[in-house]
Amino acid sequence: MNIGEAARLSGVSAKMIRHYEAIALLPAAQRRGNSYRDYGDQEIFELRFIRRGRKLGFSIPEIGDLLALWRDKSRPSSEVRRIAHAHLQDLEIRIEEMVSMAGTLRHLVDACHGDHRPACPILDNLGGMKTSASDGQ
């Protein structure tokens, strides 16, 4: 099948398919006599694998490692688990940081009068000025 059909079946745009081939995340597709790329079920599976990995927030190198492990039928599942666990820990740290940021921003929004006056603790905080709301309390 051509790249347009592969894109439709996998949910990955043709542009991203070309990109994944260019960075060797996906092996270069076989070429037909007319030089068009030719994709099969294996490539569609791997494109879906990549798409799902990206939705879970895995980096391109992590997905490359996971794909290599998937392709290796004698792989140790401990290595797959290690990669996923490290990614999970990173996500949990980022979530904690985002919750903290949201709390600080919520406090700043609540402290801003939002009226015709120019005084604004949000801008003061962004400018590095000490405000009663800058510490998130």
ABEGO torsion letter per residue (X at the ends): XBAAAAAAAAGBBAAAAAAAAAAGABBBBBBBAAGBBBBBAAAAAAAAAAAAAAAAGBBAAAAAAAAAAAABAABBAAAAAAAAAAAAAAAAAAAAAAAAAAAAAAAAAAABAGBABABBAAAAAAAGBBBAAAAGX
